[in-house]
Amino acid sequence: MKRFWCAFFMFWPILAFYLCWIAPEMNWWFPSNGPTGMKAASPIGARIDDLFYMILYITTATFVGTQIALGYVLFKGAAMTDEGNEEKVWYSHGSHSLEVIWTIVPACILLFIALYQMDVVKEVRVKTAFPEATKQGTVILAEVTARQFEWRIRYPGIGPDGKQLPYSPQPQPTDIYTVNELVCPTNIPVTIILQSGDVQHAFFLPELRVKQDAVPGLDIPVWFQASKSGEYTLLCAELCGWGHYKMKAKLVARPEAEHLAYLQELARRQNYDGVPEAPAEVAKGE
């Protein structure tokens, strides 16, 4: 019976390892409904994935090692207590050397992980480490304001030359507004200014591996780069009230020319006053 319970307790870690092993085929690892499948849809997202896998390999090796040791101890103990076995049981009150080893080794592993991920965290969080292109004011894509329970988006307007104007912290008459649909150019690092209109929210682009809390009273710059055209999920990842589940929007990535054409059309529709434009002959007084 003792061997049965040993096998019973060892069955569950083996099952867990097997389920994790087949997880890539089950699409359990990362979001898989975007244009890039389970692969990150941004360059910085790919580096974040590498960090995830590195930590996964370390924890997997630790899990397998500890489970093998546990299984050995369980079966060895069961064998030593079988009837007719007169082998003297060995009791231990601990080992100072062993305690030091399994304290120092995990500490070194955690220190390695902390140092290894600093460059990626710096590029995501530290403004001075943002891509050089995002440090220019003209590259600020939009101001995104989270509120219960939607995303309000303010784009800089279109100038006389047909190009997007520089971002202004204060609303301008030429600004373009939309709700729950953020459009960006592909393969260009862009920045949004993230705000909250009421409580704390979280701007989350799972396919791009971008997540940043929106804190009331703060203007937070967030940069990202969509590597492929298509539609991506935009969620609120902070429980912000009874309608939190409704804060699902989308990020639409388009080539730069199509993105500019979209803003021009959005500005035209927003400024349309309902009066049809006069034909060219009438406008000239003919």
C-alpha positions in Angstrom: 0.0 0.0 0.0 2.9 2.3 0.8 4.2 1.9 -2.8 0.8 2.7 -4.1 0.7 6.1 -2.4 4.2 6.8 -3.6 3.1 6.1 -7.1 -0.1 8.2 -6.6 1.8 11.3 -5.5 4.3 10.9 -8.3 1.6 10.6 -10.9 0.4 14.2 -10.6 3.8 15.9 -11.3 4.3 13.6 -14.3 0.8 14.5 -15.6 1.6 18.2 -15.1 4.9 17.9 -17.0 3.1 16.1 -19.9 0.4 18.7 -20.1 3.0 21.5 -20.2 4.9 19.5 -22.8 1.9 19.4 -25.2 0.8 22.9 -24.4 2.3 24.5 -27.6 0.1 22.2 -29.7 -2.9 23.2 -27.6 -2.2 27.0 -28.0 -1.9 27.5 -24.2 1.3 29.5 -24.2 0.5 32.9 -25.7 -2.5 34.6 -27.5 -3.0 32.9 -30.9 -5.8 34.8 -32.5 -3.7 37.7 -33.9 -2.1 38.1 -37.4 1.2 36.6 -36.0 -0.3 33.6 -34.2 1.4 32.8 -30.9 4.5 34.8 -31.9 4.9 38.3 -30.5 3.7 40.9 -33.0 6.4 43.4 -32.0 10.3 43.3 -31.7 10.2 44.1 -28.0 7.5 41.4 -27.5 9.9 38.8 -29.0 12.5 39.7 -26.4 9.9 39.5 -23.6 9.0 36.0 -24.9 12.7 35.0 -24.8 12.7 36.1 -21.1 9.6 34.0 -20.5 11.1 30.9 -22.0 14.4 31.4 -20.2 12.6 31.5 -16.8 10.4 28.5 -18.0 13.6 26.4 -18.7 15.0 27.2 -15.3 11.8 26.4 -13.4 11.3 23.2 -15.5 14.8 21.9 -14.6 14.1 22.7 -11.0 10.8 21.0 -11.0 12.1 17.8 -12.7 15.1 17.6 -10.3 13.1 18.1 -7.2 10.4 15.6 -8.3 13.0 12.9 -9.1 14.6 13.5 -5.7 11.2 13.3 -4.0 10.3 10.1 -5.9 13.6 8.5 -4.9 13.1 9.3 -1.2 9.5 8.1 -1.2 10.3 4.7 -2.8 13.4 4.3 -0.8 11.5 5.0 2.4 8.8 2.5 1.4 11.4 -0.2 0.7 13.1 0.3 4.0 9.9 -0.2 5.9 8.8 -3.4 4.1 8.1 -6.4 6.4 11.2 -8.5 6.9 13.6 -5.7 6.1 15.8 -5.3 9.2 17.9 -2.5 7.8 18.4 0.2 10.4 16.7 3.4 9.6 18.9 6.5 9.3 17.7 9.7 11.0 19.1 13.1 10.2 18.7 16.3 12.0 19.8 18.5 9.1 23.0 19.4 7.2 24.5 22.9 7.5 26.3 22.5 4.2 23.1 21.4 2.4 21.2 24.3 3.9 23.9 26.7 2.6 23.8 25.2 -0.9 20.1 25.3 -1.4 20.0 28.9 -0.1 22.9 30.2 -2.3 21.9 28.4 -5.5 18.4 29.8 -5.7 19.7 33.3 -4.7 22.2 33.2 -7.6 19.6 32.1 -10.0 17.2 34.9 -9.0 20.1 37.4 -9.2 20.9 36.2 -12.7 17.3 36.6 -13.8 17.1 40.1 -12.3 20.2 41.2 -14.1 19.4 39.4 -17.4 16.1 41.2 -17.8 17.2 44.7 -17.0 17.9 45.8 -20.6 14.4 44.7 -21.7 12.7 46.4 -18.8 14.7 49.5 -19.4 13.6 49.7 -23.0 10.0 49.3 -22.0 9.8 51.6 -19.0 12.7 54.1 -19.1 11.9 57.1 -21.4 15.6 57.8 -22.1 15.9 54.2 -23.5 12.9 54.5 -25.8 13.8 54.1 -29.6 15.2 57.3 -31.0 12.3 57.7 -33.3 9.8 57.9 -30.5 11.6 60.8 -28.8 10.4 63.2 -31.5 7.1 64.9 -30.8 5.8 64.2 -34.2 5.8 60.4 -33.6 3.3 60.6 -30.8 0.5 58.7 -32.3 -2.5 59.6 -30.1 -3.7 60.3 -26.6 -5.5 57.3 -25.2 -7.8 58.0 -22.2 -9.3 55.0 -20.3 -12.6 55.6 -18.6 -15.4 53.4 -17.3 -15.9 51.6 -19.6 -14.3 52.5 -22.9 -11.1 53.8 -24.6 -11.3 57.4 -25.9 -8.6 58.2 -28.5 -7.5 61.7 -29.6 -5.3 61.9 -32.7 -3.4 65.1 -33.7 -5.2 66.6 -36.7 -4.3 66.7 -40.3 -2.4 69.7 -41.5 -2.8 71.6 -44.9 0.0 69.4 -46.3 -2.1 66.3 -45.6 0.2 65.0 -42.9 -0.5 64.5 -39.2 0.2 67.5 -37.0 2.5 67.3 -33.9 0.8 66.2 -30.7 -0.4 68.9 -28.3 -1.2 68.1 -24.6 -4.1 70.6 -24.9 -7.0 69.6 -27.2 -6.9 71.5 -30.5 -9.8 72.3 -32.9 -8.1 70.1 -35.6 -7.9 67.0 -33.3 -9.5 63.8 -34.5 -11.5 61.6 -32.1 -12.6 58.0 -32.0 -13.6 55.3 -29.5 -12.3 51.8 -29.0 -10.3 51.6 -32.2 -6.6 52.7 -32.1 -5.0 52.7 -35.6 -1.2 52.7 -36.0 1.3 52.4 -38.9 3.2 49.1 -39.1 7.0 48.7 -38.5 7.3 52.2 -37.0 7.9 52.8 -33.3 5.1 55.0 -32.1 4.2 56.5 -28.7 0.8 57.0 -27.1 0.1 59.2 -24.1 -1.9 57.1 -21.7 -4.4 58.7 -19.3 -7.2 57.7 -17.0 -10.4 59.7 -16.7 -11.6 58.1 -13.5 -10.1 55.0 -11.8 -7.0 52.9 -12.4 -7.1 50.9 -15.7 -4.5 49.0 -17.6 -3.6 49.3 -21.3 -3.0 45.8 -22.5 -2.0 44.6 -26.0 -1.4 40.9 -25.5 -0.2 40.0 -29.0 2.4 42.8 -28.7 3.2 42.0 -25.1 2.5 45.6 -24.0 0.9 46.4 -20.7 0.9 49.6 -18.7 -1.4 50.9 -15.9 -3.3 54.1 -16.6 -3.2 56.1 -13.3 -5.5 59.0 -12.7 -3.7 62.3 -12.9 -0.7 61.0 -14.8 0.3 61.3 -18.5 2.2 58.1 -19.2 4.1 57.6 -22.5 3.8 54.0 -23.9 5.7 53.0 -27.0 5.2 49.9 -29.2 5.8 48.7 -32.8 3.4 46.5 -34.7 5.4 44.2 -37.0 2.6 43.1 -39.2 -0.6 44.6 -40.5 -3.9 43.4 -39.0 -6.2 43.7 -36.0 -4.9 43.1 -32.5 -6.8 42.9 -29.2 -6.8 45.9 -26.8 -8.0 45.1 -23.3 -8.2 46.7 -19.9 -6.2 44.3 -17.6 -7.2 46.0 -14.3 -10.5 45.3 -12.5 -12.0 48.8 -12.9 -15.7 48.3 -12.0 -18.8 46.4 -12.9 -18.4 47.1 -16.6 -14.7 46.0 -16.8 -15.6 43.2 -19.1 -16.9 45.7 -21.7 -13.5 47.4 -22.1 -12.5 45.4 -25.1 -11.2 47.4 -28.1 -8.8 46.8 -31.0 -5.6 48.0 -32.4 -5.5 48.1 -36.2 -2.0 48.2 -37.8 -1.8 49.4 -41.4 1.0 50.4 -43.7 2.0 54.1 -43.2 0.3 55.3 -46.3 -3.0 53.6 -45.5 -2.7 54.9 -41.9 -2.4 58.5 -43.1 -5.3 57.9 -45.6 -7.4 56.6 -42.7 -6.8 59.7 -40.6 -7.6 62.0 -43.5 -10.9 60.2 -44.1 -11.6 60.2 -40.4 -11.0 64.0 -40.3 -13.2 64.5 -43.3 -16.1 62.6 -41.8 -15.7 64.3 -38.4 -15.7 67.8 -39.9 -18.6 67.1 -42.4 -21.4 69.4 -41.6 -24.1 67.7 -43.6 -24.0 70.2 -46.4 -22.9 68.7 -49.8 -20.0 70.3 -51.4 -20.8 72.5 -54.3 -19.7 71.4 -57.8 -16.4 73.0 -59.0 -18.3 75.2 -61.6 -20.6 76.7 -59.0 -17.7 77.3 -56.6 -16.0 79.3 -59.3 -19.1 81.4 -59.9 -19.7 80.1 -63.4 
